Amino acid sequence: MDMLKVPTMADMAAEGKEPEVLFWVGCAGSFDDRYKRVTISFIKILNAAGISFAVLGPEESCTGDPARRAGNEFLFQMQAMTNIEVLNGYNVKTIVTACPHCFNTIKNEYPALGGNYEVIHHSTYLQQLINNGKVKMKEGGEFKGKKITYHDSCYLGRANDVYEAPRKVLEALDADLVEMKRCRTKGLCCGAGGAQMFKEAESGDKEINIERTEEALATGANVIASACPFCMTMMTDGVKNKEKENDVKVLDLAELIAISQDKN
């Protein structure tokens, strides 16, 4: 396996340097075995594109998003203030993250507590890298001509109006983007944002991720593209429920680009 170049903010500060961007890894990207692969893919892309970046490493903690959604405002503010103190201490200006929940919290909720940064979701950042020619696709890549459908994350789409960037990234793969009937502003939530990831469905109800997966499979797509760790878990479980895991893959945008990237 290729060695990954992953500098920390502490390392950079010790050398008197400031990276171009801070990559906010997030809890899922750090601890969830499946989403660690997304983290690795995104880092490979950053390295290949020659981007000056760093991570916080052990200095990064949860943004506080789950605490606030669960109603524990005190815990949220404690977690947020701890992170803001660290970020401001390193004079961080630009943050890129692959998690829409982290993206939404740091972008929209940290400013009220003194955390003012340019926060970019990795879908938008990938689009920028592709548009600037820093990321190029291989000719006749693995996904050329394959059907890909994209599931809109609620916190990325409805909460922050990011709809086009993920689709522009997928277009770069020269794949056939097929939309579900419910997409963009009318997209169906995978259920994770409503805590369905942590509980069973109410009696008599269909699991919402199963319903959403059925919509994705109805497109005939070979790949269900995701841009959120929670959506990835819910859609992956939905595909397994339909016994389609060998036929249909659930992949993050970063994984799709890392696989297809021309590294020459």
N, C-alpha and C positions, 0 to 999 in steps of 0.2 A: 504494500500500500504506500502511495506517495506520502511523504511527510508534509504536513500542513504547516504553513507559516501563519501563526496566530499570536501576534504580539498583544500584550495587555497594556492598559493605560498606564499602569505603574512602571512597566518597562520603558515605555515611550517617555514618560515624565523624567525618569532617571537619566535618560539620554538628552533631555532638554528638547524633546520633539513633541509636536502635537499632530495627531493623525487627521486626515481629511474628514473621516467619519468614524463615529463609534457604532459598532455593530452590537445592538442590544439583543442578546441571544434569547432571553426569556426562559421561564421555567420548563416549558415543554421542550424547547430546543436544547436545554441543558440536561434534563433528566429522563425524558421519555425516549425509550430505545428507538422507536420508529422515527420520531421527529429529529433525533440526533443526526439521522442521515440527511435531513434537509439542511441542518446547520452545516454539515460537512460539505454538501453540494454548494451552498452559497459561498462558503469560504473559498472553495476551489475556484469559483467564478471570480471573486474579488482578487485572488492571487493572480489568476491568469490575465485579468484586466489591468493589473498593476496599480490597484487602488491602495492608497495609504489608509489603513484602518486599524482599529484595535478593539479589544473587548475589555470589559471590566473584570472578568474572571470571578474570583471569590468575592469581589466587592459588589457584584451585582446581586440584588435580591428581588423578590416579587414586587411588581409595580403596586400591588394593593388592589388591583381590579377585582379579584374574587371576593375580597373582604367587603369592598364597597357594594358590590352587587348583592351580597348576602345581608347587607344592612349594618355591618360593623364599621361605622364611619371612623371611630377612634383608631381601630387597627389600620384602616386605609391611610389615615393621615400620618400615623407613625411610620408606616412603610414608605410612603411617598416622601416624607421629609428626610428620611435616611438616604434614599436614593438621590434626592435633589442635592443634598449636602455633598455627596460623592461626586455627582456630575458637575456641579458648580466648582468644586475644588479642582477639577481637572480642566476647567474652562471649556467644557464640551459645548459645541455649537450645533452640530448636525448629528442626528441619530437615525440609523436605519435598522428596522426590525422586520422579521418575517411573521410576527404575530399581530393580527389586527386588534386584539384586545390590549396588548402592550402599546401598540401604535395609538389607539384611541385614548388610552389613559394618559400617556405621557404628552401627547399632542394637545388634548382638549381639557384635561383636568389638572395637570401639574402647573400650568401658568398661574392659577389662582393661589398656589402655594410658593411661588417664587421660582418655578422651573420653566424657563422660557427657552425653547430650542426649536430648530427646524427638524421636524420629525417626518421621515419618509418610509412608507411601507416598501418592502422589498420588490413588490410587483412594479411599482413606479420607478424604483431605482434600476431594476433590470431593464425596463423600457428605455430609460435614459442611457444606460450603457450600450444598448443595442443601437439606439438612434445616433449615438456619438461614435459608433464604429469600434468601441472598445471590446465589444462582444460580438463575434461573428459565428454564424452557423456553418457546419460542415455541409458540403454539397451532398445531396441525396441522403440526408440524415435519417436516423432511425424512425422518426415519426412522420416523414414525408408521405403525404397522401392518406395517413391514418385519420380516423375520426376521433376527435377530442371534444368533449363537452366540459364546460367550466361551471363549477358551482360557486355562486356568489356568497361570500361571507357577509353576514349581517353587519358586523362592526366595520367592515371595509366598505361595503356598498351603501346600505341605507344610512348608516351612522356617519359616513365620511365621503360619500358620493364618489368613490373610486370604482368605476366600472370599466373604463376603457383600457387602462394600463394593463391589466391581466390579459385582456383579449389581444392587445397589440403584441404582447410577449409571445402569445401562442401563435399569432400570425407569422412570426419570424421563423417558426418551425416548419413552415410550408405544409402544415397539416390542414385537414378539413374540419373547421370549427363548426360544430353542430350545437345549436342552442336548445335547452329544455323549454317547454311551453311556459313555465314560470321561471323567469330569469330577470336579471337587473333589478329594477325597483320592485318588481312583483315576484322576485325569487322566494322560494320556500326555505325557511330556516332549517338547518340540519337537526336542530333541537338542543345542541350543546349549550347555546347561549341562554336557554331557558331551563338549564339544569337537568335536562333529560339525559345528559351524559352520565349522571350520577344516580339515577333512579329508574324504576320501571314505569312503563306507561300506565295511565289510569285504566281501571278495569274496562274492558271492551274496546279500548282505543287501539288503533294501529300505532306501532312505534313510528315517530315522525321521521327518523332517519331511514326507516324501511320505505316509507312513502316517497321520500326524496330520492332514494337510490333507485326505486322503480322508475321514476321520471328520467333519471340519468340513463338507465339501461334501455329505456324505450327509444332513445335517440340512435341506438345502434353503435354507440361510441366504443372504441377500443380502450380509451383512457378517460378517466374522470380527473380533471385537473382541479387542484385546490390551492388556496393561498392562506390557509389557516390551520394550525395544529388541531384544534377542536373539530373543525369540519372534516379534516382528514381522518380522524379517529371514527367519527360517526359514519362517514361514507364507506370507509373500509369495512366496518362491522356490517353495514348494510349489504355490501357486495358479498361478504362471506355468508350472510344469511340467505342470499340467493344462489349460493354455490357457484358463483361466477369468478372466484378469485383467480383461477387459472386463465381466464379469458379476458377479464377487464382489470386494469391496474388503476389504482388511485395514487396519483403522484403530485407533488408540489411543483409549482412553477420553476423553482430553483433546480429541482431534480431534472426536469425536462430540459432546461437550458444546459445544465452541466453535462448531461448525456450527449447533447447535440452540438456543443460548442466546439468550434475549430480552434485548437490550441497552437496552431502553427503561426 
